[in-house]
C-alpha cells in the first residue's frame, strides 16, 4: 500500500507495444492502436475502481515545435531528393531518375517524418488545432472496457479525429 510499481514499455514505431500490453495485462484489445506514428503519445495506465480516461492535447509550444519540424522535413526532403537526382547523373550513360519517396525518406530522421505526418493529418482533417492545444478532455461514464476503447478511438485510434494532436492519455482502469 502506498507504493507504486512503474513499468515502461518502449519500442520502435509500430513495433506492437499496444498489442503487447493488451495481451499481457488485459487479455483483450483495451488499448487502441494508431495508424500513424505516435512516438510522442504516451499512455499512462493507473488502477481505479471506476474506468475513465483523460486525453491530454499538445501544448501550444509543443505544436509550434511540431510545425517547425514539419517545415524542416519539407526542406530536408527537397535537399535529399536533389542530392539523389544529382547522384543518378554521375554516369555519362545514365539518365537522371526521380528517386522514390521511400528512398528520400530513408535519409531523413524519424522525428521530422513523424512531425510532418501529424501536422499533415491535422490539416487534412480540418481541425481547429489551436482550440484544443493545452487542454485536457475527460472521458467519464465509461461502463466497460469496450466502452473505454470506443471512447478513446477518436483520440488515439486508427482514423481518430484528434489522434494527431493527442500528446498523452491517462487511463484509469
C-alpha positions as CSV (number, residue, x, y, z in Angstrom):
1,X,0.0,0.0,0.0
2,X,1.3,3.5,-0.9
3,X,3.9,2.1,-3.2
4,X,3.7,2.4,-7.0
5,X,5.1,-0.1,-9.4
6,X,6.1,1.7,-12.7
7,X,6.7,-0.3,-15.8
8,X,7.7,1.4,-19.1
9,X,7.2,-0.3,-22.5
10,X,9.4,1.3,-25.1
11,X,10.0,0.3,-28.7
12,X,10.2,1.5,-32.3
13,X,7.2,2.9,-34.0
14,X,4.6,0.3,-35.0
15,X,6.5,-2.4,-33.1
16,X,3.4,-3.8,-31.3
17,X,3.7,-2.1,-27.9
18,X,-0.1,-1.6,-27.5
19,X,-0.7,-5.2,-28.7
20,X,1.8,-6.5,-26.1
21,X,0.1,-4.6,-23.3
22,X,-3.4,-5.7,-24.4
23,X,-2.2,-9.3,-24.4
24,X,-0.1,-9.2,-21.2
25,X,-2.3,-7.1,-18.9
26,X,-5.9,-7.0,-20.3
27,X,-6.5,-10.2,-22.3
28,X,-8.4,-8.1,-24.9
29,X,-7.9,-5.1,-27.1
30,X,-8.4,-2.4,-24.5
31,X,-5.7,0.0,-25.8
32,X,-6.4,1.3,-29.3
33,X,-3.8,1.1,-32.0
34,X,-3.0,4.2,-34.1
35,X,-2.5,4.2,-37.8
36,X,0.2,6.9,-37.8
37,X,3.4,7.1,-35.8
38,X,2.6,8.3,-32.3
39,X,6.1,8.4,-30.8
40,X,5.2,11.3,-28.5
41,X,1.7,10.0,-27.5
42,X,2.2,8.3,-24.2
43,X,-0.4,6.2,-22.3
44,X,-0.3,6.0,-18.6
45,X,-2.4,3.3,-17.1
46,X,-3.5,3.5,-13.4
47,X,-5.8,1.4,-11.2
48,X,-9.1,2.9,-10.3
49,X,-12.4,1.5,-9.1
50,X,-14.2,3.2,-12.0
51,X,-13.0,3.5,-15.6
52,X,-12.3,6.9,-17.1
53,X,-9.8,8.4,-19.4
54,X,-8.1,11.8,-19.6
55,X,-6.9,12.9,-23.0
56,X,-4.0,15.5,-22.9
57,X,-3.6,17.5,-26.0
58,X,-0.3,19.0,-27.1
59,X,0.5,22.5,-25.6
60,X,0.9,25.5,-27.9
61,X,4.7,25.2,-27.5
62,X,4.6,21.5,-28.4
63,X,2.6,22.1,-31.5
64,X,4.8,25.1,-32.6
65,X,7.8,22.8,-32.3
66,X,6.0,20.1,-34.3
67,X,5.1,22.6,-37.1
68,X,8.8,23.7,-37.2
69,X,9.9,20.1,-37.5
70,X,7.3,19.6,-40.3
71,X,8.8,22.6,-42.1
72,X,12.3,21.2,-41.6
73,X,11.1,17.9,-43.0
74,X,9.9,19.6,-46.2
75,X,13.2,21.4,-46.6
76,X,15.2,18.3,-45.9
77,X,13.1,16.2,-48.3
78,X,13.8,18.7,-51.1
79,X,17.5,18.7,-50.3
80,X,17.8,14.9,-50.2
81,X,15.8,14.5,-53.3
82,X,18.1,16.9,-55.2
83,X,21.2,15.0,-53.9
84,X,19.8,11.7,-55.1
85,X,18.9,13.1,-58.5
86,X,22.4,14.5,-58.8
87,X,24.0,11.2,-57.8
88,X,22.0,9.5,-60.5
89,X,23.7,11.8,-63.1
90,X,27.2,10.6,-62.2
91,X,27.4,8.1,-65.1
92,X,27.6,9.7,-68.6
93,X,25.3,6.9,-69.8
94,X,22.7,7.2,-67.1
95,X,19.6,9.2,-67.4
96,X,18.7,11.3,-64.3
97,X,16.0,9.5,-62.4
98,X,13.4,10.6,-59.9
99,X,14.0,8.8,-56.5
100,X,11.1,7.2,-54.8
101,X,9.5,8.7,-51.7
102,X,10.9,5.8,-49.6
103,X,14.4,6.4,-50.9
104,X,14.3,10.1,-49.9
105,X,12.5,9.4,-46.6
106,X,15.2,6.8,-45.6
107,X,17.7,9.7,-45.4
108,X,15.5,11.8,-43.1
109,X,15.1,11.4,-39.3
110,X,12.1,9.7,-37.9
111,X,11.3,12.7,-35.7
112,X,11.0,15.0,-38.7
113,X,8.9,12.5,-40.6
114,X,6.6,11.9,-37.7
115,X,6.1,15.6,-37.1
116,X,5.3,16.2,-40.7
117,X,2.7,13.3,-40.7
118,X,1.0,14.6,-37.6
119,X,0.8,18.2,-38.9
120,X,-0.4,17.0,-42.3
121,X,-3.1,14.7,-40.7
122,X,-4.4,17.6,-38.6
123,X,-4.7,19.8,-41.7
124,X,-6.4,17.1,-43.7
125,X,-9.0,16.7,-41.0
126,X,-9.6,20.4,-41.0
127,X,-9.1,20.6,-37.2
128,X,-9.0,23.9,-35.5
129,X,-5.9,22.7,-33.7
130,X,-5.5,25.9,-31.5
131,X,-8.9,25.3,-30.0
132,X,-7.6,22.1,-28.3
133,X,-4.0,22.9,-27.5
134,X,-3.1,22.8,-23.8
135,X,-6.5,21.3,-22.8
136,X,-7.4,18.0,-21.1
137,X,-10.6,16.1,-22.2
138,X,-12.0,13.9,-19.5
139,X,-14.0,10.9,-20.7
140,X,-16.2,9.6,-18.0
141,X,-19.2,7.3,-17.6
142,X,-17.5,4.5,-19.3
143,X,-19.2,1.3,-18.3
144,X,-16.9,-1.3,-19.8
145,X,-13.5,-2.0,-21.4
146,X,-15.3,-1.9,-24.8
147,X,-16.7,1.5,-23.9
148,X,-13.3,2.8,-23.0
149,X,-11.9,1.6,-26.3
150,X,-14.7,3.2,-28.2
151,X,-14.3,6.5,-26.4
152,X,-10.6,6.6,-27.0
153,X,-10.9,5.8,-30.7
154,X,-11.4,9.5,-31.6
155,X,-8.2,10.5,-29.7
156,X,-5.7,7.7,-30.4
157,X,-7.3,5.1,-32.6
158,X,-7.0,4.4,-36.3
159,X,-8.7,7.2,-38.1
160,X,-9.4,9.1,-34.9
161,X,-10.4,12.8,-35.4
162,X,-8.0,14.0,-32.7
163,X,-5.2,11.4,-33.0
164,X,-2.7,13.8,-34.5
165,X,-3.0,16.4,-31.6
166,X,-3.2,14.0,-28.7
167,X,0.0,14.1,-26.6
168,X,-0.9,11.6,-23.9
169,X,-3.8,9.6,-22.4
170,X,-4.2,8.6,-18.7
171,X,-6.4,5.5,-18.4
172,X,-8.0,4.7,-15.1
173,X,-9.0,1.0,-15.3
